[in-house]
C-alpha cells in the first residue's frame, strides 16, 4: 500500500506467486515440518498466556495496594501469601479456560478481532468463576478491586502478547513458514478472482500453487505466475506430489456432479481442508451467513460488511477522531467561512448528493470551492465537459475560485464532512464518496461499495488521490473493503497527514 493501487497489488501478487516463494516454502518445510511449526507456535502461545496472565495478576496487586485510589476500599485483604497461592491456582485454571474456548485451535488463531473476542470471553469466564467461588465460599475473601484489575490487565496483556506473536508469524510467512499449500479447483473468472485475493493478501497463510481444471491445458498460466497443474481426476497425484492441505473450489466453475464427487473423495480426508466459494465472486467482499431453515442450509448475504464488534470498534474510532477534530478546527472553520463569503458570492456550505451505506443517499457537506454559476462557465469548455464525464475530476477546473484552489489543495474543503461522520453517514476511513451517476462505473463491484460507509480518507487518498485512474480507484476501494481491519484504518489515518500537507493529487 506504499504506492498506488494496482502497483502495490501487482507487487504483492508477484511476490507471493513467483517461483522464489515456492523455493522458500520448500526450504522452510525442510528445516521444520508444517506440523512442527504449528506445535511450536501453540507452545509459544501457551507460554505467552502464562506470562501475561501472571504479569497481569502482579500488576493488578501493585496498582490495587500500592496506589491510593479512592475507588478502592482501604481495609481489603492485602496479605501477599494469599494472593501468591491464589495466582498459582488461577493461572493453570485460566489456561484450561482458554483451551476450552478454542484459543489454541488453529482455526481460531491469527484472526485478529475474532481471536481477541475469544480472549475477552475467556478472561471474563475466568473472572466470573472466581466470583462464583467467592459467593459459595464465605471464607474466600479477596479485594474486588484486585479482581477487576486482574481481569482488565489479563485481557489487555494477553491480547498484546498474541498481537506481537501474530506479527512474528506474518514476518515468518515472508520466509516460507506457516504457509499452507493450496490448490484452486476451477479456472473461470471466479477462480481468478479468488486467486487475486488470496495471493494479494500476504497474511492469509495460504500458498496457492495453481489451478486444477479439466478445461485448462496443463502448464498454461491462468493468473499471474500461477499455472494450471492438471485435471480433476489427477488430484490424488497432485495432492501427494505438492503436499496440498487446502482445496478451494470455485463453485461457479464446476458442475454440481463435480462438486459432489470432490466432496465424496476429499471431504473427510484427514489433514486436508475442503473449502467451497459462494459462487458469487461479485459480492465476495460482503460477509455471508449460512443458516438452516426447514432443514435446508441457505446462504444469506449480509447487507453490511462490518457487523458486531467490528462495527462497534469502527464507530468508536470514528467518534474518537471526529469529535476532538471538530472542537479543534471550529475557529479555523469560522475564518474560512468568512473568507469564502468575501471571495465570491454564494453559500459557505455545498451539499453534494452521494451514495451511502446500503444505497441510502445523503448530502455530503463541503466548503464551497466553486462559483455558483459553475455550469454556465463549464459550458464554454466542451473538452473539459467530456473529461469531467469520464473521470469526474478536472485538474484545471475553471469553475473553482481562487480560495477554492487553496482549500482543495490542503483538503480543507472536506472538513465539514466530520459532521457526516458524527451522523453515521460517513466514516473517518472508507471508500471514496461517489454520486449516484458514478455507480455504473463500478460495474459488478458497485454492490460491494455500498456495504460500508464512505470515508473522509482512505486507501485512494494515500495512493495518489486524483492522479490515479478511475479503474485504480475502484480497485483500491475493493481492496480496502476486502482487507478491512481496525489497524488498517489507523494506518491510513496517520498516513493521510503527510499526504494532505504535500497536496499531491488534490485539485
Secondary structure, 3 states (H helix, E strand, C coil): CCCCHHHHHHHHHHHHHCHHHHHHHHHHHHHCCHHHHHHHHHHHHHHHHHHHHHHHHHHHHHHHHHCCCCCCCCCCCCCHHHHHHHHHHHHHHHHHHHHHCCCCCHHHCCCCHHHHHHHHHHHHHHHHHHHHHHHHCCCCCCCHHHHHHHHHHHHHHHHHHHHHHHHHHHHHHCCCCCCEEEEEECCCHHHHHHHHHHHHCHHHCEEEEEEECCCCCCCCEEECCEEEEECHHHHHHHHHHHCCCEEEECHHHCCHHHHHHHHHHHCCCCCCEEEECCCCHHHCCCCEEEEEECCEEEEEECCCCCCHHHHHHHHHHHHHHHHHHHHHHHHHHHHHHHHHHHHCCCCCEEEEEEECHHHCEEEEEEECCECCCHHHHHCCCHHHHHHHHHHCCCCCCCCECHHHHHHHHCCHHHCCHHHHHHCCCCEEECCCCCCHHHHHHHHHHHHHHCCCCCEEECCCCCCCHHHCCHHHHHHHHHHHHHCCCHHHHHHHHHHHHHHHHHCCCCC
